[in-house]
Amino acid sequence: MADKIELHNKTGFYEKKGHIFSNVNIIIVILVITLLFIGYVVYLYFYSSVDDLIKINSSYYGQNILLYEPLFQENTNTINDCIDMCKNDLTCDGITYNKDTQVCMGTKNGQIRNETASYSAWVKPKNIDTKVSTDFKKAILVGYAKSPRSISGIKISNPYMLGNYCYSFNLTIYDFYKNYGSWRHIFHKGTDIKNGAILDYQSWENLVKDIPNQVIGVWLAPFTNNLRIAVKTTTLSNRTYGSYADAFVEKCDDTGNCFITDMPSGKWTDNSKASDGSNPNTKVDSYLEYFDQDLQNIPINSQVNIIINFRNNNAEVYFNGKIVKITQLDGTPNSDKSNLYVLNDKTVNCEISNLLYYPDAIKLSDVQKIISIAPQIQ
């Protein structure tokens, strides 16, 4: 009996000693190895070397090569500079770089193809775009630009409500002394610019004279790194508030008798108010308004995000996600189907990325979403 008990105790002892998780040191070692493995996997997933993703002797152009148009085409010193452009462009899926010509081409929905030794390709990892929603991509007018670009106004929808729309863009100024002494063009939507035309204006009055239509305009001042926002507005003058004079229209019958009415035609027409043939007193006036308060001393070599949110007669300005100015306009911001022009000469040494347009006034929560996709501003 004693032997059985001793054997049982020995067996229990051996079972306890043989259980691997009974040793604290072993548990610690296993946990450390597990954490190191997880950390290594995360590192490979998020921070793997760009060089490992570069495909030499390859190109990344559109799937239909006959209809292919690059998102951007810029000269860069290295392929890494080219890759950085694509990273800043939410619509860019990959690049093709020619090391001989130093031409960088960004592509959306591309395809890897075999090329000569001059070409290298890079495809953006899917994890880079995890924060980007489809709505943001639809709102992008220009993904990246460092040289002149233009967008047809036909592709830009009108606001859902008159005077309610929003623009957002990331701007990096490298050297604001370029074209010092002239208003430097960032972008504007409005008056057409002829191919090759140089926008050389030291006087704002002369600029407005030649470019009177700006349903939005963004300019850098001639002698400082201050931004100016311009917008053409419409206002009603000579109007008696509380009445609706323009609701009454002049109608004439077959006998030549004229009258004014706010009723529809036919038997509903009210012909009891005789017309004197005069035009309504209310007039429509248009002005190019501008504001530049709190958009001064834009930092150099640092990406900033600027949002201009038009809400009826108010303009809200956000700088890196924080509201810095609410300006009350004299009139209601206009909108039309004019073309959009980006970085036309004369401009400054800068780059613009993720130029977004919303056909409605946005909310504060939308501002935070925009900032969340500008990683250099976090």
C-alpha positions as CSV (number, residue, x, y, z in Angstrom):
1,M,0.0,0.0,0.0
2,A,2.8,2.3,0.9
3,D,4.6,1.4,-2.3
4,K,1.5,2.4,-4.3
5,I,1.2,5.7,-2.6
6,E,4.9,6.4,-3.1
7,L,4.6,5.5,-6.7
8,H,1.5,7.7,-7.1
9,N,3.4,10.5,-5.5
10,K,6.4,10.0,-7.7
11,T,4.2,9.9,-10.7
12,G,2.5,13.1,-9.7
13,F,5.8,14.6,-9.0
14,Y,7.2,13.6,-12.4
15,E,4.0,14.8,-14.1
16,K,4.3,18.2,-12.4
17,K,8.0,18.5,-13.1
18,G,7.4,17.4,-16.7
19,H,4.7,19.9,-17.4
20,I,6.4,22.6,-19.6
21,F,4.2,25.5,-18.4
22,S,5.1,24.9,-14.8
23,N,8.4,26.6,-15.4
24,V,8.1,30.4,-15.2
25,N,11.4,31.0,-17.1
26,I,10.2,28.9,-20.1
27,I,6.9,30.8,-20.2
28,I,8.8,34.1,-20.3
29,V,11.0,32.9,-23.1
30,I,8.0,31.7,-25.1
31,L,6.2,35.0,-24.7
32,V,9.3,37.0,-25.7
33,I,9.8,34.8,-28.8
34,T,6.1,35.2,-29.7
35,L,6.2,39.0,-29.3
36,L,9.4,39.2,-31.4
37,F,7.8,37.2,-34.2
38,I,4.6,39.3,-34.2
39,G,6.7,42.5,-34.2
40,Y,8.8,41.1,-37.1
41,V,5.6,40.3,-39.1
42,V,4.2,43.8,-38.5
43,Y,7.5,45.4,-39.5
44,L,7.5,43.4,-42.8
45,Y,3.9,44.3,-43.5
46,F,4.1,48.0,-42.8
47,Y,7.8,49.0,-43.0
48,S,9.3,46.7,-45.6
49,S,12.0,48.3,-47.6
50,V,10.9,50.1,-50.7
51,D,13.8,48.6,-52.6
52,D,12.2,45.2,-52.1
53,L,9.0,46.4,-53.9
54,I,10.8,48.0,-56.8
55,K,10.6,45.8,-60.0
56,I,13.5,46.4,-62.3
57,N,13.2,46.0,-66.1
58,S,9.5,46.7,-65.7
59,S,6.8,49.3,-66.3
60,Y,3.4,50.0,-64.7
61,Y,1.1,51.5,-67.2
62,G,-2.7,51.4,-67.7
63,Q,-4.3,48.0,-68.5
64,N,-5.4,49.4,-71.9
65,I,-2.1,50.8,-73.2
66,L,-3.8,52.5,-76.2
67,L,-6.1,54.6,-73.9
68,Y,-3.5,55.1,-71.2
69,E,-3.0,58.6,-69.7
70,P,-0.7,59.1,-66.7
71,L,-2.0,60.6,-63.5
72,F,1.1,62.8,-63.4
73,Q,4.3,63.0,-65.4
74,E,7.2,64.8,-63.6
75,N,11.0,64.8,-63.6
76,T,12.6,63.5,-60.5
77,N,16.2,62.8,-59.4
78,T,15.6,59.3,-58.1
79,I,13.0,56.6,-58.1
80,N,12.4,57.2,-54.4
81,D,11.3,60.7,-55.2
82,C,8.9,59.3,-57.8
83,I,7.5,56.8,-55.2
84,D,6.9,59.6,-52.7
85,M,4.8,61.4,-55.3
86,C,2.6,58.3,-55.7
87,K,2.3,58.0,-52.0
88,N,1.0,61.5,-51.7
89,D,-1.5,60.9,-54.5
90,L,-4.5,59.0,-53.2
91,T,-5.5,58.0,-56.7
92,C,-2.1,56.6,-57.6
93,D,-1.6,52.8,-57.6
94,G,2.0,52.7,-58.9
95,I,4.7,54.3,-60.9
96,T,7.0,53.8,-63.8
97,Y,10.5,55.4,-63.6
98,N,12.9,55.9,-66.5
99,K,16.4,56.3,-65.0
100,D,17.9,57.6,-68.2
101,T,15.4,60.5,-68.7
102,Q,14.4,60.7,-65.0
103,V,10.8,60.8,-66.0
104,C,8.3,59.7,-63.3
105,M,4.8,58.6,-64.4
106,G,2.0,57.8,-61.9
107,T,-0.7,55.3,-62.8
108,K,-4.1,54.3,-61.6
109,N,-5.3,50.7,-62.2
110,G,-2.1,49.7,-64.0
111,Q,-0.4,46.5,-65.1
112,I,3.2,45.3,-64.7
113,R,4.9,44.8,-68.1
114,N,8.5,43.7,-69.0
115,E,10.7,46.5,-70.3
116,T,14.3,47.4,-70.9
117,A,16.9,48.0,-68.3
118,S,16.1,51.8,-68.3
119,Y,12.7,51.2,-66.6
120,S,11.7,50.3,-63.1
121,A,8.2,50.0,-61.6
122,W,6.7,50.2,-58.1
123,V,3.2,49.2,-57.0
124,K,1.7,50.8,-53.9
125,P,1.0,48.2,-51.2
126,K,-2.7,47.9,-50.4
127,N,-2.1,48.7,-46.7
128,I,-1.0,52.3,-47.5
129,D,-4.6,53.1,-48.6
130,T,-6.5,51.5,-45.7
131,K,-7.7,55.0,-44.5
132,V,-8.9,56.1,-47.9
133,S,-12.6,55.8,-48.6
134,T,-14.2,55.6,-52.1
135,D,-15.9,59.0,-51.5
136,F,-12.5,60.7,-51.0
137,K,-11.2,59.3,-54.3
138,K,-14.2,60.4,-56.2
139,A,-13.7,63.9,-54.8
140,I,-10.1,64.2,-56.1
141,L,-9.6,66.6,-59.0
142,V,-5.8,66.5,-58.9
143,G,-3.9,63.8,-57.1
144,Y,-0.4,65.3,-57.5
145,A,1.1,68.2,-59.4
146,K,4.4,70.0,-59.5
147,S,4.0,71.5,-62.9
148,P,1.0,73.0,-64.8
149,R,-2.2,71.0,-65.0
150,S,-5.7,71.7,-66.2
151,I,-9.0,69.9,-65.6
152,S,-12.1,70.3,-67.8
153,G,-15.0,72.1,-66.1
154,I,-17.3,69.5,-67.5
155,K,-15.9,66.9,-65.1
156,I,-16.6,69.1,-62.1
157,S,-20.2,69.0,-60.9
158,N,-22.2,72.0,-59.8
159,P,-23.0,72.5,-56.1
160,Y,-26.1,70.8,-54.8
161,M,-27.2,74.2,-53.4
162,L,-26.1,77.6,-54.7
163,G,-23.1,79.0,-52.7
164,N,-22.4,75.7,-50.9
165,Y,-19.2,73.9,-51.9
166,C,-15.7,73.1,-50.6
167,Y,-12.1,72.8,-51.8
168,S,-9.2,71.1,-49.9
169,F,-5.6,70.7,-50.9
170,N,-2.2,69.9,-49.5
171,L,0.6,72.3,-50.3
172,T,4.3,72.1,-49.9
173,I,6.4,75.2,-50.7
174,Y,10.1,74.6,-51.2
175,D,11.3,78.0,-52.2
176,F,8.9,81.0,-52.1
177,Y,11.6,83.3,-53.7
178,K,10.9,81.7,-57.1
179,N,9.2,84.4,-59.3
180,Y,9.6,86.8,-56.4
181,G,7.7,90.1,-57.1
182,S,4.7,88.5,-58.9
183,W,1.5,87.0,-57.8
184,R,2.3,83.2,-57.8
185,H,-0.5,81.0,-59.2
186,I,-1.5,78.0,-57.1
187,F,-4.8,77.2,-58.7
188,H,-8.0,78.8,-59.9
189,K,-11.2,77.8,-61.6
190,G,-12.6,80.4,-63.9
191,T,-11.1,82.6,-66.7
192,D,-9.4,80.4,-69.3
193,I,-5.6,80.5,-69.7
194,K,-4.3,80.1,-73.2
195,N,-1.6,77.4,-73.7
196,G,1.8,78.8,-72.9
197,A,0.4,82.1,-71.4
198,I,2.5,83.6,-68.6
199,L,0.6,85.0,-65.6
200,D,2.9,87.9,-64.6
201,Y,1.2,90.3,-62.3
202,Q,2.6,92.4,-59.6
203,S,-0.6,94.4,-59.2
204,W,-3.7,92.6,-57.9
205,E,-5.9,95.1,-59.8
206,N,-4.2,94.1,-63.1
207,L,-4.6,90.4,-62.3
208,V,-8.3,90.8,-61.6
209,K,-8.7,92.8,-64.8
210,D,-7.4,89.9,-66.9
211,I,-8.7,87.0,-64.7
212,P,-12.1,88.4,-63.5
213,N,-13.8,85.1,-63.2
214,Q,-12.5,83.0,-60.2
215,V,-15.2,80.8,-58.7
216,I,-12.2,80.0,-56.6
217,G,-8.6,81.3,-56.8
218,V,-5.6,80.6,-54.6
219,W,-2.5,82.8,-55.0
220,L,0.8,83.4,-53.2
221,A,1.6,87.0,-52.6
222,P,4.4,88.7,-54.7
223,F,6.8,89.5,-51.8
224,T,5.8,87.2,-49.0
225,N,4.7,83.6,-48.3
226,N,1.1,84.7,-47.7
227,L,-1.9,83.1,-49.5
228,R,-4.8,84.9,-50.9
229,I,-8.2,83.3,-51.6
230,A,-10.5,84.8,-54.2
231,V,-14.0,84.0,-55.1
232,K,-16.5,85.7,-57.5
233,T,-19.8,86.4,-55.7
234,T,-23.3,87.6,-56.8
235,T,-25.4,90.0,-54.8
236,L,-28.8,91.7,-55.3
237,S,-28.8,95.5,-55.0
238,N,-31.6,98.0,-54.8
239,R,-33.8,95.3,-53.3
240,T,-36.5,96.0,-50.8
241,Y,-36.1,93.3,-48.2
242,G,-39.2,91.6,-47.1
243,S,-40.8,91.9,-50.6
244,Y,-40.4,89.9,-53.8
245,A,-40.6,92.4,-56.6
246,D,-39.0,90.0,-59.1
247,A,-41.8,87.4,-58.5
248,F,-44.0,89.7,-60.5
249,V,-43.5,89.4,-64.3
250,E,-44.9,91.4,-67.1
251,K,-47.4,89.8,-69.5
252,C,-49.2,91.3,-72.5
253,D,-52.4,90.1,-74.2
254,D,-53.3,90.1,-77.9
255,T,-54.6,93.6,-77.7
256,G,-51.4,95.0,-76.5
257,N,-52.5,95.6,-72.9
258,C,-49.8,94.7,-70.4
259,F,-50.0,93.9,-66.8
260,I,-47.8,92.4,-64.0
261,T,-48.6,89.2,-62.2
262,D,-47.1,86.5,-60.0
263,M,-49.7,83.9,-61.1
264,P,-49.3,81.3,-63.8
265,S,-50.7,81.8,-67.3
266,G,-54.1,80.8,-68.5
267,K,-57.2,81.3,-66.4
268,W,-55.1,81.7,-63.3
269,T,-53.4,84.9,-64.5
270,D,-54.0,88.0,-62.4
271,N,-54.4,90.8,-64.9
272,S,-55.6,93.4,-62.3
273,K,-52.2,95.1,-61.9
274,A,-51.4,97.4,-64.9
275,S,-47.8,97.6,-65.9
276,D,-46.0,100.8,-66.5
277,G,-43.4,99.1,-68.7
278,S,-40.5,99.7,-66.4
279,N,-37.8,97.2,-65.5
280,P,-37.6,95.8,-61.9
281,N,-35.5,97.9,-59.6
282,T,-33.5,94.8,-58.3
283,K,-30.1,94.5,-60.0
284,V,-27.7,91.6,-59.9
285,D,-24.1,92.6,-59.2
286,S,-21.0,90.4,-59.3
287,Y,-17.7,91.1,-57.5
288,L,-14.4,89.3,-57.1
289,E,-14.0,89.2,-53.3
290,Y,-10.8,88.0,-51.6
291,F,-9.5,87.4,-48.1
292,D,-6.0,86.5,-46.8
293,Q,-6.2,87.0,-43.0
294,D,-4.8,84.1,-41.1
295,L,-3.2,82.6,-44.2
296,Q,0.1,84.3,-43.7
297,N,3.6,83.0,-43.2
298,I,2.9,79.6,-44.8
299,P,5.8,77.3,-43.6
300,I,8.5,76.3,-46.0
301,N,9.5,72.6,-46.7
302,S,6.4,71.5,-44.7
303,Q,3.2,70.1,-46.1
304,V,0.1,71.9,-44.9
305,N,-3.6,71.3,-45.6
306,I,-5.9,74.1,-46.4
307,I,-9.7,73.8,-46.6
308,I,-12.0,76.5,-47.9
309,N,-15.6,75.8,-47.1
310,F,-18.2,78.0,-48.6
311,R,-21.5,78.0,-46.8
312,N,-24.0,80.5,-48.3
313,N,-22.5,83.9,-47.6
314,N,-19.8,82.6,-45.3
315,A,-16.3,81.3,-46.0
316,E,-14.7,79.0,-43.5
317,V,-10.9,78.5,-43.6
318,Y,-9.2,75.5,-42.0
319,F,-5.5,75.2,-41.6
320,N,-4.2,71.7,-40.8
321,G,-7.7,70.8,-39.5
322,K,-8.2,73.8,-37.3
323,I,-10.6,76.6,-38.2
324,V,-8.7,79.9,-38.4
325,K,-11.1,82.2,-40.1
326,I,-14.8,82.7,-40.8
327,T,-15.3,85.5,-43.3
328,Q,-18.7,86.9,-44.2
329,L,-18.9,87.6,-47.9
330,D,-20.8,90.4,-49.5
331,G,-22.5,88.1,-51.9
332,T,-23.1,84.4,-52.6
333,P,-20.2,82.4,-54.1
334,N,-20.7,81.6,-57.8
335,S,-20.3,78.3,-59.6
336,D,-20.0,77.5,-63.3
337,K,-18.5,75.0,-65.7
338,S,-15.2,76.8,-66.2
339,N,-11.9,74.9,-66.3
340,L,-9.6,74.4,-63.4
341,Y,-5.9,75.5,-63.8
342,V,-3.1,74.3,-61.4
343,L,0.4,75.8,-61.0
344,N,0.5,77.9,-64.2
345,D,3.5,80.1,-64.7
346,K,4.3,82.3,-63.0
347,T,4.1,80.1,-59.9
348,V,6.3,79.2,-56.9
349,N,8.6,76.2,-56.3
350,C,6.0,74.0,-54.7
351,E,3.9,70.8,-55.1
352,I,0.2,70.3,-54.5
353,S,-1.5,67.0,-53.7
354,N,-5.0,65.7,-53.2
355,L,-6.9,68.7,-54.5
356,L,-10.4,67.8,-53.5
357,Y,-13.7,69.3,-54.4
358,Y,-17.1,68.7,-52.7
359,P,-20.3,70.1,-54.3
360,D,-21.6,70.9,-50.8
361,A,-20.5,72.5,-47.6
362,I,-18.8,70.0,-45.4
363,K,-19.0,69.3,-41.7
364,L,-16.3,69.3,-39.0
365,S,-16.3,65.5,-39.0
366,D,-15.4,65.6,-42.7
367,V,-12.5,68.0,-42.0
368,Q,-11.0,65.4,-39.6
369,K,-11.4,62.7,-42.3
370,I,-9.5,64.8,-44.8
371,I,-6.7,65.4,-42.3
372,S,-6.5,61.7,-41.5
373,I,-5.4,61.0,-45.1
374,A,-2.6,63.5,-45.0
375,P,0.0,61.6,-43.0
376,Q,2.6,64.3,-43.1
377,I,0.2,66.6,-41.1
378,Q,-0.6,64.1,-38.3
